[in-house]
């Protein structure tokens, strides 16, 4: 009987082949056996530059890029209330090199705002982690007749159909629609791709009020050309302590938004684990937390498993808010 031996080089080649086959068998591309990441990463922001989502995304891109030893670029894909950006990430390879800087708009509210949403916020994405939350502030020009929420409601009731509001996200839309519904007002709805252009038109007098995320609102108030009348959350915002909750004037009023990081569905478990661990690590750094809080976001950190449960709960909560606001899905 003849005996066959495998030379060392052949043995290494065979073992490598077996390893690659094993990785493929459990759903991991062979490339993931190598060190991740080994090339630049992209963060897709589904809203325009200057938005709260964009601010958060750029802070994280720099911090996580440094932690992972790779460049992370930010691409703004604004439009359709965040749908265009979400679709872009849904269709990207699930290899850990494309992420969605998401919000309650893309992952929760849109389910109730559109009859046919071109993506499933749960099935089409892999959760990485939650970052924080923010409220919205009702903004008017400094020459607007009303000086507080009580005066605003009275003025709006005295001028039915004459006040137009701008919105550029589900949070700003639901904030305004809920106020209109609960206070019994008649207003005009003007959609924008994001909040910053709505504020530009507010300054120009094309619309009469808008709800802006806390960071953008405070910047405008500090500029002296706009006034904040009320915040959508139950408590006052840390960056705007002088702005009272709208709920103090309008019973049962409450709206807040959150931010997180998602990836396409099907991401390998080891890559998801590393991405989540990196996000958690940078969000624990005082300098990163300070930057995020500086743009009006209150830190409320959750890992991937917790965020998955949060999204389910948020979809239900936003359904209630959309119903209360009297919004008919498009």
ZADO-1210 file (C-alpha; in nm, 4 decimals, padded with zeros to 6 digits):
<atoms>
<atom x="00.0000" y="00.0000" z="00.0000" code="UNK" pos="1"/>
<atom x="00.1319" y="00.3363" z="-00.0957" code="UNK" pos="2"/>
<atom x="00.1238" y="00.6182" z="00.1585" code="UNK" pos="3"/>
<atom x="00.0789" y="00.9802" z="00.0527" code="UNK" pos="4"/>
<atom x="00.2127" y="01.2728" z="00.2483" code="UNK" pos="5"/>
<atom x="00.1206" y="01.6396" z="00.2215" code="UNK" pos="6"/>
<atom x="00.4082" y="01.8821" z="00.2023" code="UNK" pos="7"/>
<atom x="00.3995" y="02.1733" z="00.4457" code="UNK" pos="8"/>
<atom x="00.3124" y="02.4352" z="00.1816" code="UNK" pos="9"/>
<atom x="00.0365" y="02.2179" z="00.0428" code="UNK" pos="10"/>
<atom x="-00.0926" y="02.1520" z="00.3932" code="UNK" pos="11"/>
<atom x="-00.1112" y="02.5294" z="00.4643" code="UNK" pos="12"/>
<atom x="-00.2918" y="02.5850" z="00.1353" code="UNK" pos="13"/>
<atom x="-00.5400" y="02.3091" z="00.2125" code="UNK" pos="14"/>
<atom x="-00.6023" y="02.4398" z="00.5649" code="UNK" pos="15"/>
<atom x="-00.6554" y="02.7906" z="00.4329" code="UNK" pos="16"/>
<atom x="-00.9058" y="02.6566" z="00.1830" code="UNK" pos="17"/>
<atom x="-01.0898" y="02.4677" z="00.4554" code="UNK" pos="18"/>
<atom x="-01.0995" y="02.7835" z="00.6711" code="UNK" pos="19"/>
<atom x="-01.2421" y="02.9905" z="00.3879" code="UNK" pos="20"/>
<atom x="-01.5025" y="02.7237" z="00.3157" code="UNK" pos="21"/>
<atom x="-01.5988" y="02.7161" z="00.6822" code="UNK" pos="22"/>
<atom x="-01.6405" y="03.0923" z="00.6923" code="UNK" pos="23"/>
<atom x="-01.8578" y="03.0822" z="00.3840" code="UNK" pos="24"/>
<atom x="-02.0654" y="02.8034" z="00.5334" code="UNK" pos="25"/>
<atom x="-02.1600" y="03.0165" z="00.8349" code="UNK" pos="26"/>
<atom x="-02.2335" y="03.3225" z="00.6235" code="UNK" pos="27"/>
<atom x="-01.9102" y="03.5171" z="00.6665" code="UNK" pos="28"/>
<atom x="-01.7269" y="03.6298" z="00.3528" code="UNK" pos="29"/>
<atom x="-01.3628" y="03.5288" z="00.3492" code="UNK" pos="30"/>
<atom x="-01.2643" y="03.8959" z="00.3645" code="UNK" pos="31"/>
<atom x="-01.4052" y="03.9150" z="00.7169" code="UNK" pos="32"/>
<atom x="-01.1457" y="03.6645" z="00.8307" code="UNK" pos="33"/>
<atom x="-00.9030" y="03.9493" z="00.7850" code="UNK" pos="34"/>
<atom x="-00.8819" y="04.2452" z="01.0183" code="UNK" pos="35"/>
<atom x="-01.1839" y="04.4756" z="00.9986" code="UNK" pos="36"/>
<atom x="-01.1853" y="04.7504" z="00.8866" code="UNK" pos="37"/>
<atom x="-00.9223" y="04.7533" z="00.6137" code="UNK" pos="38"/>
<atom x="-01.0589" y="05.0328" z="00.3922" code="UNK" pos="39"/>
<atom x="-01.2491" y="05.3645" z="00.4287" code="UNK" pos="40"/>
<atom x="-01.6025" y="05.3629" z="00.5711" code="UNK" pos="41"/>
<atom x="-01.9036" y="05.5725" z="00.4696" code="UNK" pos="42"/>
<atom x="-02.1725" y="05.7238" z="00.6930" code="UNK" pos="43"/>
<atom x="-02.4906" y="05.8129" z="00.5046" code="UNK" pos="44"/>
<atom x="-02.6868" y="06.1004" z="00.6584" code="UNK" pos="45"/>
<atom x="-03.0480" y="06.1049" z="00.5306" code="UNK" pos="46"/>
<atom x="-03.0833" y="06.4802" z="00.5882" code="UNK" pos="47"/>
<atom x="-02.8995" y="06.7880" z="00.4655" code="UNK" pos="48"/>
<atom x="-02.5774" y="06.9412" z="00.5918" code="UNK" pos="49"/>
<atom x="-02.6305" y="07.1461" z="00.9057" code="UNK" pos="50"/>
<atom x="-02.9154" y="06.9301" z="01.0336" code="UNK" pos="51"/>
<atom x="-02.8971" y="06.7716" z="01.3783" code="UNK" pos="52"/>
<atom x="-02.8456" y="06.4303" z="01.2164" code="UNK" pos="53"/>
<atom x="-02.5599" y="06.5679" z="01.0087" code="UNK" pos="54"/>
<atom x="-02.3955" y="06.7260" z="01.3133" code="UNK" pos="55"/>
<atom x="-02.4118" y="06.3989" z="01.5070" code="UNK" pos="56"/>
<atom x="-02.2892" y="06.1990" z="01.2082" code="UNK" pos="57"/>
<atom x="-01.9818" y="06.4153" z="01.1560" code="UNK" pos="58"/>
<atom x="-01.8859" y="06.4047" z="01.5231" code="UNK" pos="59"/>
<atom x="-01.9109" y="06.0248" z="01.5246" code="UNK" pos="60"/>
<atom x="-01.7338" y="05.9887" z="01.1896" code="UNK" pos="61"/>
<atom x="-01.4276" y="06.1639" z="01.3236" code="UNK" pos="62"/>
<atom x="-01.4270" y="05.9859" z="01.6605" code="UNK" pos="63"/>
<atom x="-01.4997" y="05.6362" z="01.5279" code="UNK" pos="64"/>
<atom x="-01.2624" y="05.6825" z="01.2347" code="UNK" pos="65"/>
<atom x="-00.9785" y="05.7589" z="01.4736" code="UNK" pos="66"/>
<atom x="-01.0722" y="05.4630" z="01.6943" code="UNK" pos="67"/>
<atom x="-01.0914" y="05.2198" z="01.4004" code="UNK" pos="68"/>
<atom x="-00.7850" y="05.3523" z="01.2199" code="UNK" pos="69"/>
<atom x="-00.9779" y="05.4308" z="00.9012" code="UNK" pos="70"/>
<atom x="-01.1212" y="05.7383" z="00.7321" code="UNK" pos="71"/>
<atom x="-01.4989" y="05.7693" z="00.7675" code="UNK" pos="72"/>
<atom x="-01.6596" y="05.9976" z="00.5110" code="UNK" pos="73"/>
<atom x="-02.0059" y="06.1519" z="00.5476" code="UNK" pos="74"/>
<atom x="-02.2437" y="06.1570" z="00.2519" code="UNK" pos="75"/>
<atom x="-02.5661" y="06.3575" z="00.2759" code="UNK" pos="76"/>
<atom x="-02.8536" y="06.1908" z="00.0910" code="UNK" pos="77"/>
<atom x="-03.1427" y="06.4194" z="00.1802" code="UNK" pos="78"/>
<atom x="-03.4979" y="06.3951" z="00.0544" code="UNK" pos="79"/>
<atom x="-03.8380" y="06.2317" z="00.1053" code="UNK" pos="80"/>
<atom x="-03.8258" y="06.2631" z="00.4834" code="UNK" pos="81"/>
<atom x="-03.5093" y="06.0536" z="00.5098" code="UNK" pos="82"/>
<atom x="-03.6328" y="05.7770" z="00.2791" code="UNK" pos="83"/>
<atom x="-03.3689" y="05.8335" z="00.0079" code="UNK" pos="84"/>
<atom x="-03.0806" y="05.7911" z="00.2514" code="UNK" pos="85"/>
<atom x="-03.2372" y="05.4864" z="00.4155" code="UNK" pos="86"/>
<atom x="-03.2913" y="05.3229" z="00.0762" code="UNK" pos="87"/>
<atom x="-02.9309" y="05.3915" z="-00.0176" code="UNK" pos="88"/>
<atom x="-02.8020" y="05.2066" z="00.2883" code="UNK" pos="89"/>
<atom x="-03.0577" y="04.9271" z="00.2534" code="UNK" pos="90"/>
<atom x="-02.9152" y="04.8510" z="-00.0906" code="UNK" pos="91"/>
<atom x="-02.5493" y="04.8697" z="00.0126" code="UNK" pos="92"/>
<atom x="-02.3327" y="04.5607" z="00.0778" code="UNK" pos="93"/>
<atom x="-02.3628" y="04.4379" z="00.4362" code="UNK" pos="94"/>
<atom x="-01.9860" y="04.4324" z="00.4796" code="UNK" pos="95"/>
<atom x="-01.9434" y="04.6964" z="00.7488" code="UNK" pos="96"/>
<atom x="-01.8351" y="04.9793" z="00.5210" code="UNK" pos="97"/>
<atom x="-02.1677" y="05.1620" z="00.4873" code="UNK" pos="98"/>
<atom x="-02.3739" y="05.2868" z="00.7813" code="UNK" pos="99"/>
<atom x="-02.6896" y="05.4941" z="00.8230" code="UNK" pos="100"/>
<atom x="-02.6889" y="05.7763" z="01.0773" code="UNK" pos="101"/>
<atom x="-03.0527" y="05.7169" z="01.1565" code="UNK" pos="102"/>
<atom x="-03.3277" y="05.8918" z="01.3480" code="UNK" pos="103"/>
<atom x="-03.6760" y="05.8244" z="01.4769" code="UNK" pos="104"/>
<atom x="-03.7927" y="05.9626" z="01.1422" code="UNK" pos="105"/>
<atom x="-03.6374" y="05.6897" z="00.9254" code="UNK" pos="106"/>
<atom x="-03.6714" y="05.4004" z="01.1709" code="UNK" pos="107"/>
<atom x="-04.0098" y="05.4701" z="01.3343" code="UNK" pos="108"/>
<atom x="-04.2237" y="05.7635" z="01.2202" code="UNK" pos="109"/>
<atom x="-04.2106" y="05.6966" z="00.8460" code="UNK" pos="110"/>
<atom x="-04.3897" y="05.3668" z="00.9029" code="UNK" pos="111"/>
<atom x="-04.6991" y="05.5714" z="00.9887" code="UNK" pos="112"/>
<atom x="-04.6445" y="05.8663" z="00.7561" code="UNK" pos="113"/>
<atom x="-04.6351" y="05.6644" z="00.4316" code="UNK" pos="114"/>
<atom x="-04.8714" y="05.3956" z="00.3038" code="UNK" pos="115"/>
<atom x="-04.5973" y="05.2225" z="00.1066" code="UNK" pos="116"/>
<atom x="-04.2564" y="05.2633" z="00.2668" code="UNK" pos="117"/>
<atom x="-03.9835" y="05.1244" z="00.0345" code="UNK" pos="118"/>
<atom x="-03.7940" y="04.9657" z="00.3227" code="UNK" pos="119"/>
<atom x="-03.8647" y="04.7827" z="00.6461" code="UNK" pos="120"/>
<atom x="-03.7016" y="04.9682" z="00.9394" code="UNK" pos="121"/>
<atom x="-03.6492" y="04.6397" z="01.1246" code="UNK" pos="122"/>
<atom x="-03.5901" y="04.3670" z="00.8639" code="UNK" pos="123"/>
<atom x="-03.3747" y="04.5720" z="00.6251" code="UNK" pos="124"/>
<atom x="-03.1206" y="04.7004" z="00.8792" code="UNK" pos="125"/>
<atom x="-02.8735" y="04.5843" z="01.1421" code="UNK" pos="126"/>
<atom x="-02.8804" y="04.7947" z="01.4623" code="UNK" pos="127"/>
<atom x="-02.5449" y="04.9218" z="01.5885" code="UNK" pos="128"/>
<atom x="-02.6434" y="05.1511" z="01.8745" code="UNK" pos="129"/>
<atom x="-02.8479" y="05.4470" z="01.9953" code="UNK" pos="130"/>
<atom x="-02.6762" y="05.7810" z="02.0504" code="UNK" pos="131"/>
<atom x="-02.9171" y="06.0251" z="02.2110" code="UNK" pos="132"/>
<atom x="-03.2381" y="06.2248" z="02.2000" code="UNK" pos="133"/>
<atom x="-03.3547" y="06.5790" z="02.1365" code="UNK" pos="134"/>
<atom x="-03.6687" y="06.7874" z="02.1428" code="UNK" pos="135"/>
<atom x="-03.7853" y="07.0586" z="01.9051" code="UNK" pos="136"/>
<atom x="-03.8437" y="07.4263" z="01.9718" code="UNK" pos="137"/>
<atom x="-04.1230" y="07.6336" z="01.8182" code="UNK" pos="138"/>
<atom x="-03.9444" y="07.9158" z="01.6373" code="UNK" pos="139"/>
<atom x="-04.0773" y="08.2521" z="01.5175" code="UNK" pos="140"/>
<atom x="-03.9109" y="08.5703" z="01.3999" code="UNK" pos="141"/>
<atom x="-03.8388" y="08.8304" z="01.6659" code="UNK" pos="142"/>
<atom x="-04.1037" y="09.0596" z="01.5169" code="UNK" pos="143"/>
<atom x="-04.3779" y="08.7959" z="01.5435" code="UNK" pos="144"/>
<atom x="-04.6715" y="08.9356" z="01.7486" code="UNK" pos="145"/>
<atom x="-04.6792" y="08.6505" z="02.0046" code="UNK" pos="146"/>
<atom x="-04.4157" y="08.6522" z="02.2782" code="UNK" pos="147"/>
<atom x="-04.5027" y="08.3190" z="02.4468" code="UNK" pos="148"/>
<atom x="-04.7037" y="08.0022" z="02.3834" code="UNK" pos="149"/>
<atom x="-05.0277" y="08.1355" z="02.5272" code="UNK" pos="150"/>
<atom x="-05.0110" y="08.4406" z="02.3007" code="UNK" pos="151"/>
<atom x="-04.9143" y="08.2215" z="02.0037" code="UNK" pos="152"/>
<atom x="-05.2212" y="08.0000" z="02.0437" code="UNK" pos="153"/>
<atom x="-05.4479" y="08.3043" z="02.0803" code="UNK" pos="154"/>
<atom x="-05.2955" y="08.4750" z="01.7754" code="UNK" pos="155"/>
<atom x="-05.3221" y="08.1597" z="01.5628" code="UNK" pos="156"/>
<atom x="-05.6871" y="08.1136" z="01.6580" code="UNK" pos="157"/>
<atom x="-05.7572" y="08.4756" z="01.5663" code="UNK" pos="158"/>
<atom x="-05.5920" y="08.4215" z="01.2251" code="UNK" pos="159"/>
<atom x="-05.7153" y="08.0830" z="01.0991" code="UNK" pos="160"/>
<atom x="-05.5357" y="07.9567" z="00.7888" code="UNK" pos="161"/>
<atom x="-05.2928" y="08.2490" z="00.7833" code="UNK" pos="162"/>
<atom x="-04.9963" y="08.0894" z="00.9605" code="UNK" pos="163"/>
<atom x="-04.7751" y="07.8555" z="00.7561" code="UNK" pos="164"/>
<atom x="-04.5237" y="07.6244" z="00.9174" code="UNK" pos="165"/>
<atom x="-04.2195" y="07.4595" z="00.7630" code="UNK" pos="166"/>
<atom x="-04.1004" y="07.1083" z="00.8423" code="UNK" pos="167"/>
<atom x="-03.8069" y="06.8989" z="00.7272" code="UNK" pos="168"/>
<atom x="-03.8389" y="06.5795" z="00.9321" code="UNK" pos="169"/>
<atom x="-04.1077" y="06.3702" z="01.0955" code="UNK" pos="170"/>
<atom x="-04.0237" y="06.5294" z="01.4286" code="UNK" pos="171"/>
<atom x="-04.0812" y="06.8822" z="01.3023" code="UNK" pos="172"/>
<atom x="-04.3938" y="06.7762" z="01.1109" code="UNK" pos="173"/>
<atom x="-04.5538" y="06.5858" z="01.3980" code="UNK" pos="174"/>
<atom x="-04.4592" y="06.8649" z="01.6406" code="UNK" pos="175"/>
<atom x="-04.6496" y="07.1224" z="01.4354" code="UNK" pos="176"/>
<atom x="-04.9405" y="06.8966" z="01.3410" code="UNK" pos="177"/>
<atom x="-04.9900" y="06.7856" z="01.7012" code="UNK" pos="178"/>
<atom x="-04.9909" y="07.1472" z="01.8198" code="UNK" pos="179"/>
<atom x="-05.2448" y="07.2337" z="01.5513" code="UNK" pos="180"/>
<atom x="-05.4666" y="06.9404" z="01.6495" code="UNK" pos="181"/>
<atom x="-05.4486" y="06.9681" z="02.0292" code="UNK" pos="182"/>
<atom x="-05.4807" y="07.3488" z="02.0359" code="UNK" pos="183"/>
<atom x="-05.7538" y="07.3568" z="01.7708" code="UNK" pos="184"/>
<atom x="-05.5651" y="07.5702" z="01.5176" code="UNK" pos="185"/>
<atom x="-05.5852" y="07.6029" z="01.1379" code="UNK" pos="186"/>
<atom x="-05.2383" y="07.6239" z="00.9805" code="UNK" pos="187"/>
<atom x="-05.0719" y="07.5657" z="00.6429" code="UNK" pos="188"/>
<atom x="-04.8179" y="07.2834" z="00.5970" code="UNK" pos="189"/>
<atom x="-04.5034" y="07.3598" z="00.3895" code="UNK" pos="190"/>
<atom x="-04.2586" y="07.0666" z="00.3437" code="UNK" pos="191"/>
<atom x="-03.8778" y="07.1008" z="00.3113" code="UNK" pos="192"/>
<atom x="-03.5950" y="06.8512" z="00.2624" code="UNK" pos="193"/>
<atom x="-03.4658" y="06.9312" z="00.6116" code="UNK" pos="194"/>
<atom x="-03.4991" y="07.1884" z="00.8871" code="UNK" pos="195"/>
<atom x="-03.2212" y="07.4389" z="00.7917" code="UNK" pos="196"/>
<atom x="-03.3898" y="07.5517" z="00.4659" code="UNK" pos="197"/>
<atom x="-03.7192" y="07.5878" z="00.6537" code="UNK" pos="198"/>
<atom x="-03.5472" y="07.8214" z="00.8975" code="UNK" pos="199"/>
<atom x="-03.4037" y="08.0199" z="00.6049" code="UNK" pos="200"/>
<atom x="-03.7549" y="08.0764" z="00.4718" code="UNK" pos="201"/>
<atom x="-03.8770" y="08.1595" z="00.8205" code="UNK" pos="202"/>
<atom x="-03.6160" y="08.4339" z="00.8396" code="UNK" pos="203"/>
<atom x="-03.7266" y="08.5542" z="00.4970" code="UNK" pos="204"/>
<atom x="-04.0919" y="08.5697" z="00.5973" code="UNK" pos="205"/>
<atom x="-04.2155" y="08.2993" z="00.3566" code="UNK" pos="206"/>
<atom x="-04.3484" y="08.0982" z="00.6536" code="UNK" pos="207"/>
<atom x="-04.4532" y="08.2120" z="01.0004" code="UNK" pos="208"/>
<atom x="-04.3211" y="07.9383" z="01.2285" code="UNK" pos="209"/>
<atom x="-04.1203" y="07.6174" z="01.2331" code="UNK" pos="210"/>
<atom x="-04.0100" y="07.3525" z="01.4786" code="UNK" pos="211"/>
<atom x="-03.6320" y="07.3185" z="01.4872" code="UNK" pos="212"/>
<atom x="-03.4187" y="07.0663" z="01.6722" code="UNK" pos="213"/>
<atom x="-03.2685" y="07.2144" z="01.9879" code="UNK" pos="214"/>
<atom x="-02.9203" y="07.2645" z="01.8394" code="UNK" pos="215"/>
<atom x="-03.0383" y="07.4606" z="01.5353" code="UNK" pos="216"/>
<atom x="-03.2935" y="07.6488" z="01.7439" code="UNK" pos="217"/>
<atom x="-03.0415" y="07.7669" z="02.0006" code="UNK" pos="218"/>
<atom x="-02.8031" y="07.8828" z="01.7254" code="UNK" pos="219"/>
<atom x="-03.0810" y="08.0943" z="01.5733" code="UNK" pos="220"/>
<atom x="-03.1884" y="08.2340" z="01.9108" code="UNK" pos="221"/>
<atom x="-02.8305" y="08.3268" z="01.9938" code="UNK" pos="222"/>
<atom x="-02.8142" y="08.5094" z="01.6593" code="UNK" pos="223"/>
<atom x="-03.0905" y="08.7380" z="01.7787" code="UNK" pos="224"/>
<atom x="-03.3182" y="08.7024" z="01.4739" code="UNK" pos="225"/>
<atom x="-03.5498" y="08.4320" z="01.6065" code="UNK" pos="226"/>
<atom x="-03.7332" y="08.3598" z="01.9274" code="UNK" pos="227"/>
<atom x="-03.8151" y="08.0213" z="02.0783" code="UNK" pos="228"/>
<atom x="-04.1627" y="08.0023" z="02.2309" code="UNK" pos="229"/>
<atom x="-04.1811" y="07.6447" z="02.3567" code="UNK" pos="230"/>
<atom x="-04.0019" y="07.3094" z="02.3592" code="UNK" pos="231"/>
<atom x="-04.1772" y="06.9867" z="02.2578" code="UNK" pos="232"/>
<atom x="-04.0464" y="06.7727" z="02.5441" code="UNK" pos="233"/>
<atom x="-04.1971" y="06.7446" z="02.8904" code="UNK" pos="234"/>
<atom x="-03.8880" y="06.9017" z="03.0466" code="UNK" pos="235"/>
<atom x="-03.6877" y="07.2085" z="02.9472" code="UNK" pos="236"/>
<atom x="-03.3881" y="07.1483" z="02.7257" code="UNK" pos="237"/>
<atom x="-03.0441" y="07.1773" z="02.8837" code="UNK" pos="238"/>
<atom x="-02.9267" y="07.4174" z="02.6122" code="UNK" pos="239"/>
<atom x="-03.2458" y="07.6257" z="02.6256" code="UNK" pos="240"/>
<atom x="-03.3442" y="07.6459" z="02.9941" code="UNK" pos="241"/>
<atom x="-03.5495" y="07.9619" z="02.9406" code="UNK" pos="242"/>
<atom x="-03.7854" y="07.7985" z="02.6893" code="UNK" pos="243"/>
<atom x="-04.0822" y="07.6344" z="02.8677" code="UNK" pos="244"/>
<atom x="-04.2480" y="07.3073" z="02.7573" code="UNK" pos="245"/>
<atom x="-04.5391" y="07.3514" z="02.5177" code="UNK" pos="246"/>
<atom x="-04.7194" y="07.1000" z="02.7376" code="UNK" pos="247"/>
<atom x="-04.7447" y="07.3689" z="03.0068" code="UNK" pos="248"/>
<atom x="-04.9883" y="07.5512" z="02.7758" code="UNK" pos="249"/>
<atom x="-05.1299" y="07.2739" z="02.5556" code="UNK" pos="250"/>
<atom x="-05.2473" y="06.9691" z="02.7510" code="UNK" pos="251"/>
<atom x="-05.1011" y="06.6258" z="02.6599" code="UNK" pos="252"/>
<atom x="-04.8402" y="06.7751" z="02.4263" code="UNK" pos="253"/>
<atom x="-04.5101" y="06.5842" z="02.4039" code="UNK" pos="254"/>
<atom x="-04.2738" y="06.5004" z="02.1140" code="UNK" pos="255"/>
<atom x="-03.9067" y="06.3935" z="02.1106" code="UNK" pos="256"/>
<atom x="-03.6686" y="06.2439" z="01.8541" code="UNK" pos="257"/>
<atom x="-03.3693" y="06.0091" z="01.8811" code="UNK" pos="258"/>
<atom x="-03.0554" y="05.9292" z="01.6825" code="UNK" pos="259"/>
<atom x="-02.8740" y="05.6034" z="01.6201" code="UNK" pos="260"/>
<atom x="-02.6407" y="05.4106" z="01.3919" code="UNK" pos="261"/>
<atom x="-02.7618" y="05.1322" z="01.1621" code="UNK" pos="262"/>
<atom x="-02.6147" y="04.9138" z="00.8866" code="UNK" pos="263"/>
<atom x="-02.7645" y="04.7022" z="00.6082" code="UNK" pos="264"/>
<atom x="-02.9314" y="04.3756" z="00.7095" code="UNK" pos="265"/>
<atom x="-02.7114" y="04.0683" z="00.7002" code="UNK" pos="266"/>
<atom x="-02.3996" y="04.2229" z="00.8519" code="UNK" pos="267"/>
<atom x="-02.1681" y="03.9523" z="00.9902" code="UNK" pos="268"/>
<atom x="-02.1950" y="03.9185" z="01.3672" code="UNK" pos="269"/>
<atom x="-01.8246" y="03.9853" z="01.4272" code="UNK" pos="270"/>
<atom x="-01.8386" y="04.3117" z="01.2306" code="UNK" pos="271"/>
<atom x="-02.1562" y="04.4247" z="01.4075" code="UNK" pos="272"/>
<atom x="-01.9943" y="04.3479" z="01.7416" code="UNK" pos="273"/>
<atom x="-01.6855" y="04.5529" z="01.6595" code="UNK" pos="274"/>
<atom x="-01.8888" y="04.8456" z="01.5240" code="UNK" pos="275"/>
<atom x="-02.1089" y="04.8493" z="01.8333" code="UNK" pos="276"/>
<atom x="-01.8107" y="04.8213" z="02.0672" code="UNK" pos="277"/>
<atom x="-01.6405" y="05.1117" z="01.8891" code="UNK" pos="278"/>
<atom x="-01.9551" y="05.3271" z="01.9072" code="UNK" pos="279"/>
<atom x="-01.9978" y="05.2542" z="02.2784" code="UNK" pos="280"/>
<atom x="-01.6317" y="05.3336" z="02.3431" code="UNK" pos="281"/>
<atom x="-01.6322" y="05.6727" z="02.1687" code="UNK" pos="282"/>
<atom x="-01.9644" y="05.7711" z="02.3299" code="UNK" pos="283"/>
<atom x="-01.8020" y="05.7105" z="02.6689" code="UNK" pos="284"/>
<atom x="-01.5317" y="05.9687" z="02.5977" code="UNK" pos="285"/>
<atom x="-01.5949" y="06.3031" z="02.7726" code="UNK" pos="286"/>
<atom x="-01.4767" y="06.5068" z="02.4724" code="UNK" pos="287"/>
<atom x="-01.7148" y="06.3269" z="02.2342" code="UNK" pos="288"/>
<atom x="-02.0056" y="06.3546" z="02.4764" code="UNK" pos="289"/>
<atom x="-01.9381" y="06.7257" z="02.5142" code="UNK" pos="290"/>
<atom x="-01.9441" y="06.7772" z="02.1367" code="UNK" pos="291"/>
<atom x="-02.2713" y="06.5888" z="02.0962" code="UNK" pos="292"/>
<atom x="-02.4341" y="06.7743" z="02.3829" code="UNK" pos="293"/>
<atom x="-02.3014" y="07.0943" z="02.2284" code="UNK" pos="294"/>
<atom x="-02.5241" y="07.0470" z="01.9231" code="UNK" pos="295"/>
<atom x="-02.8331" y="07.0016" z="02.1394" code="UNK" pos="296"/>
<atom x="-02.8430" y="06.6228" z="02.1767" code="UNK" pos="297"/>
<atom x="-02.8928" y="06.4636" z="02.5178" code="UNK" pos="298"/>
<atom x="-02.6911" y="06.1401" z="02.5425" code="UNK" pos="299"/>
<atom x="-02.9049" y="05.8282" z="02.5795" code="UNK" pos="300"/>
<atom x="-02.6734" y="05.5442" z="02.4788" code="UNK" pos="301"/>
<atom x="-02.7937" y="05.1922" z="02.3962" code="UNK" pos="302"/>
<atom x="-02.6110" y="04.8949" z="02.2471" code="UNK" pos="303"/>
<atom x="-02.7319" y="04.7038" z="01.9409" code="UNK" pos="304"/>
<atom x="-02.9551" y="04.4579" z="02.1279" code="UNK" pos="305"/>
<atom x="-03.1253" y="04.7305" z="02.3298" code="UNK" pos="306"/>
<atom x="-03.1711" y="04.9525" z="02.0233" code="UNK" pos="307"/>
<atom x="-03.3484" y="04.6682" z="01.8428" code="UNK" pos="308"/>
<atom x="-03.6076" y="04.6589" z="02.1225" code="UNK" pos="309"/>
<atom x="-03.6265" y="05.0391" z="02.1308" code="UNK" pos="310"/>
<atom x="-03.7116" y="05.0572" z="01.7599" code="UNK" pos="311"/>
<atom x="-04.0083" y="04.8236" z="01.8081" code="UNK" pos="312"/>
<atom x="-04.1351" y="05.0407" z="02.0944" code="UNK" pos="313"/>
<atom x="-04.0705" y="05.3648" z="01.9028" code="UNK" pos="314"/>
<atom x="-04.2682" y="05.2457" z="01.6002" code="UNK" pos="315"/>
<atom x="-04.5691" y="05.1963" z="01.8266" code="UNK" pos="316"/>
<atom x="-04.5166" y="05.5287" z="02.0053" code="UNK" pos="317"/>
<atom x="-04.4863" y="05.7289" z="01.6836" code="UNK" pos="318"/>
<atom x="-04.8008" y="05.5607" z="01.5581" code="UNK" pos="319"/>
<atom x="-04.9845" y="05.7132" z="01.8530" code="UNK" pos="320"/>
<atom x="-04.8304" y="06.0551" z="01.7972" code="UNK" pos="321"/>
<atom x="-04.9126" y="06.0562" z="01.4252" code="UNK" pos="322"/>
<atom x="-05.2711" y="05.9590" z="01.5073" code="UNK" pos="323"/>
<atom x="-05.2982" y="06.2317" z="01.7713" code="UNK" pos="324"/>
<atom x="-05.1587" y="06.4828" z="01.5227" code="UNK" pos="325"/>
<atom x="-05.4317" y="06.3874" z="01.2775" code="UNK" pos="326"/>
<atom x="-05.1874" y="06.3149" z="00.9949" code="UNK" pos="327"/>
<atom x="-05.3128" y="06.1090" z="00.6994" code="UNK" pos="328"/>
<atom x="-05.0384" y="05.8835" z="00.5552" code="UNK" pos="329"/>
<atom x="-04.9216" y="05.9783" z="00.2059" code="UNK" pos="330"/>
</atoms>
